[in-house]
């Protein structure tokens, strides 16, 4: 079960937020007993990129086999 402050991984792109599958965020709020989550996505220097409402089907918890990977944000 995903809890507040857990790290999660997007499984689908969220183009309106500039996020792609594989991006990692932190759960800051749980909606409707886990039907959706408010997730904050930040750069490695701590700058918030987006706080998005994400459906449970669009993310998964991180697991012990996950490896960090870096991508640069597109210029706005």
N, C-alpha and C positions, 0 to 999 in steps of 0.2 A: 504494500500500500504506500502510495506517495504521500508524504507529510510536508507541512510548511518547513522551509529552509532546505529541503532536499534539492540536490542537483538533478536536473532532468535533461534529456536529449530530444530535440525535435525530430519527428519521423516524417514530417511533411514540410515543404516550403511554406512560408508565410510572406508572400511577396509584398503585401501592403505594409508590412513592418520591416522589410529589407532583410528578412531572416531566411535561412535555408536549412533543409534537413541536415542534421548533424550538429547544428549550433547547440550550445549548452547554456542553460539558464538556471535560475534559482526560484523555487516556488515561494511566493510571498503571500498567497491567499488561496484557499480552497473553496470552490463554489459547489453547492448542491451535493455534498457528500462525495466529491471526487468526480462529478460529471465534467467539470472544467476547472482550470487552474489559472491564476494570475501569475505570470512568470516574468521575472526581470532578466534581461540579457545585457551583459556588460562586456566591454573590451578587457583585455588583460591588464590595462592600467586603471581599471575601475570606472570608466566612463559608461554611464547607462546609454545603451543603444535603443532599447525598447522595453516597455512593460506591456505585455500582451495577454489577452485572455485566450487560452489555448484549450481546445477540447481534449479530453482524456485520450481519444483515439489518435491525436496528433503528437503525442510524446510518449516517452518511456523513461523509467529510472535509469541512471547510470549503472553500469555493472563493472565488476572487477577486471574485465577484459577490454574495456574501453581505453583508447589512447587519445590524448589531446592532439589536436591538429589546428594550425592557424590559417586563417584566411583574412585578407585585408578587405575592409568595407569599401564598397564603391563610393566614389565621391558624389556628393549631392549637389 
